[in-house]
Amino acid sequence: MDSPPTKSSPPVKPLDYAPVRSAGDRFRSWLPAADQLATFLKNMIVVVPLTLLIWVYAEREQSVISPPTIFPIEVKTIAPDRIVVLRYPAEGNVVVELSGPRARIDEVRTQLLVRHDSAAGQNAGSVQLLIDPQFGTGGQELEAVPLLNRLPLFKNNGITVKSCQPSYIKVDIDQLEERDAVIRPAPAVAKLIENATFTPRTIKLRAPRQLLDKADGEKKKELVVWADLAKREELRTRTGSVELKNVPLFWTVEDNAIRENVTFSSPVVDANLTVKTADIQFTIPSVTIFKETPANLDDRYIITYTPVISNVTVTGPAEQIDTIRKGDFKSKARLEISSLDPVNKPVKKRLSFDLPPGVTLTKETAERAGDWEFTMRDR
């Protein structure tokens, strides 16, 4: 028997789990949603600047070591009766390496470099190192780094001085003392002054002990302060009695004026002076030279020399020069010859002059008169 006919099954369709998308669809699927993008941008407005600030701050606060930095130093003390003088380094400059935050180091180095440029004339002072007043007097050698690290310039900026060249500084510490000193006309004008009195007559001189001791050793008897009269016009235009007010003072040691760390109880004085008449010059046309010899020397020797010196220029007070000009005083020169002088050969000796009181030869005439030639020969 024939089997009954069967129904055919419908065709099976493949499953579509991952439909194929275009490249544009895939790219758009990676992008954030509009609300997510807006939130992201809002957060970045805050986060990016804050991140930059944190990075900049971290960079500025990063601890670094600076390149060598040079600047001038000076020393001082708070002790009112002491002075400190820097002896080494002689030029007063040190070279340091600094450690600390980069920004602070840059600021401090800028200040220090400006101070170093002050040596070329810019207006900036040296860095002052404070010396402990408990140090004794005399020369001291001090380690530089600890002194520098105590400076507020470094401490307040969180900076440490790592090294310094030179590593030691040398200072002189001296005691300030006060002593009595008399007042005298300055040596430069003393020859113009016949008499001088000052008010006050003595003053108190305050100066370093070492200098005072040295000055005492020079003068032996008294400490002298000089009245600075050289610039007073009255001394050049007037003679006789002259009164001067407010004459400044100065002090010298070994002929050098000392002004640093020196004070006077009175900075100026009044002076009552008798000014000499100004010296004048006069040229005597000729002066006779007289030879002076021991007894009987002329019997043994023939002495030859030029018996006159011409154009003898002298200087002195006007009234004394007038006695020469008018012939009231007869000037003469003397050539002193001894039996011990060489014989039969030229010999040079200095002439001696008879001149009025206060009258002297000029330098040029004195040089000519110092080499007057004569010859002593056997008879």
Number of C-alpha atoms within 10 A of each C-alpha: 3 4 5 5 6 6 5 6 6 6 6 6 6 6 7 7 6 6 7 9 8 8 9 8 10 11 9 10 10 8 10 11 11 9 8 11 12 12 11 12 11 11 11 13 10 10 12 11 11 12 12 11 12 12 12 12 12 13 13 16 15 12 16 15 16 18 12 14 16 19 22 21 19 15 18 17 18 11 13 9 13 20 21 22 15 19 16 15 16 9 10 15 18 20 15 20 16 22 19 21 21 20 17 19 24 14 11 17 19 13 14 21 15 17 21 23 16 16 15 8 8 11 10 15 17 18 18 15 16 16 18 12 17 8 10 13 15 12 16 16 12 14 13 20 19 14 17 23 15 15 14 11 15 19 13 10 15 13 22 20 21 16 17 20 16 15 13 17 21 17 20 16 22 20 17 18 17 17 13 15 19 16 23 19 24 18 13 10 15 15 11 19 17 13 14 17 15 20 14 13 13 18 20 16 22 18 25 20 16 14 18 19 12 13 18 15 12 13 11 9 8 13 20 23 22 19 23 19 20 15 10 11 9 14 21 13 9 14 16 13 14 14 13 15 12 12 17 14 20 19 24 14 16 10 7 8 11 14 11 8 11 16 16 19 12 13 12 17 19 17 23 15 21 19 23 17 17 14 16 14 16 18 17 15 10 14 18 16 19 15 15 12 14 10 8 9 15 13 9 12 16 14 18 13 15 10 14 13 19 12 13 19 18 22 17 22 18 15 13 19 24 14 14 18 14 9 10 10 15 14 18 17 20 17 21 14 17 10 14 6 13 12 15 13 10 15 16 14 14 17 21 16 18 13 19 17 10 11 18 18 19 16 11 11 17 18 12 13 21 13 13 17 16 17 17 22 14 11 9
